[in-house]
Amino acid sequence: QNSPAVGPADTRAVSTLIQMQLDAFAQDDAAKAFSYAAPAIQEMFGAPGQFLAMVRAQYPMVHRPAAVAFLQPQADGDAVLQRVQITDIAGKEWAVSYLVSRQADRSWRIGACVVAPAKKRLST
């Protein structure tokens, strides 16, 4: 079953949001990276430093990716599922799925990030 397409403006907004968070991680800017997380994630971690420490420890491929490729996003109710192909600094491929949801103020925020080893090179 095909998910509804995500419009070009939302596609750009979602990929830009994820890229801005990746850029913030690259600069170890905990406050900026944390600002892109959904309110429930912010509540769970409480403070930017704790959030960054978790990402650094559990998601090194997201903290310091060597290469990032955005695949076609899919609509998921009021949210967007954005799959990203990440290559880590050791050259290993990862399939990363971000769940990005629109907030009451119409901004997009990252609500979840699931990482799995890529079975094969994903096609865009």
N, C-alpha and C positions, 0 to 999 in steps of 0.2 A: 504494500500500500504506500502510495506516495504522499508525503506530507505537503501541505500547501507551500507554495513558494514564498520566500521572504522578499519583499520589495527592495529595489536598489538602495534607497535611502537608509532603510533599516539594516541592510547588509553592510553598508559602509559604516554606520554608527556602531554596530556590534563589533566588527573587526577592528575599528579604530580604538574602541574601549579596551579590548583585549590587548592590542599592541601597546597602548599607553600603560596598562598594568605591567606588561612584560618589560617595557622601558623603565618603569619605576623600580621593578625588581633588579634590573641590571645596574641601577644607580644606588641600590640598597636604600631607596627612599620609602621607608615603611609607611609614613603618613599618606603619601600619594598613592601607593599601591593599595592601601587599606581603603582609601576613599572610593575606589572603584568596586568594592565588594558590596553586596546587597546588605540591607540592614540586619537581616537574621545572622549573616556571617559576622558582621561587626559586633553584634551582641554576643555571639558565641565566643569570640576571641577577646573582646573587651578593649584591647589596646593594639595600636599598629605594630609595636615591637613584637608582641606575642604572635601576631599573624605572620609577620615576616620570618620569625624564627621557625614557625611550623613549615612554611613554604620552603625555606632553606634546608630544613632537615628531611622533609618527606617528599618534596617535589623539586629535586635539584635540576631536573631537565626543564622545568618551568622557570626556576630562579635564574638559570644561566643557559638558555638554549643557544646552540650553535647556528641553527637554521629553523625558520618557522614558515609554514605554508598553510594558508587558510583554504579550507575546502568549502563546498557549497553549503550555506546554512539551511536549516529546516525549521519551519514554524512548529511550535509545540504549545498549543493553546495560546496563552498570552505571552509566552516566552519564545526564545529562539535557541535552538541547539546548534552551536557552532563547533564543528570539528576542525581540529588543527593538527597538522603533521609537524611534529617537533623532532629535530635531530639534536641529541645532546653532544657535549664536548668530546665524548668518546666515539661518536659516530653512530650510536644506537638510535634507531627510529622509535618514536612514541606516537600513539594515537591519543590525542587529548580532546576530550569533549567538555565544552563549556556550556552551562545553562545560563543564559542571560535573560533577565526579565525587565520589563518596563515598569518603572515606579510610578507612584501617584503623580509625581511632578513631571512625568513623561520622559525622564532620563532613563538610561539603561544601566543596570548594575549586574555584576557577576554573582550568581547565586550558588554555583557549584562548578567544580572542576574535577573530572575523572580522568585518570591517566592509566593507560594500558600499553604494554609493548605492542608495537605495530606488527601485525602478522605478515604483512607485505606492504610494499609501497602503495599508498592510497592514491587513487586517481581523483583529480579535482572535478 
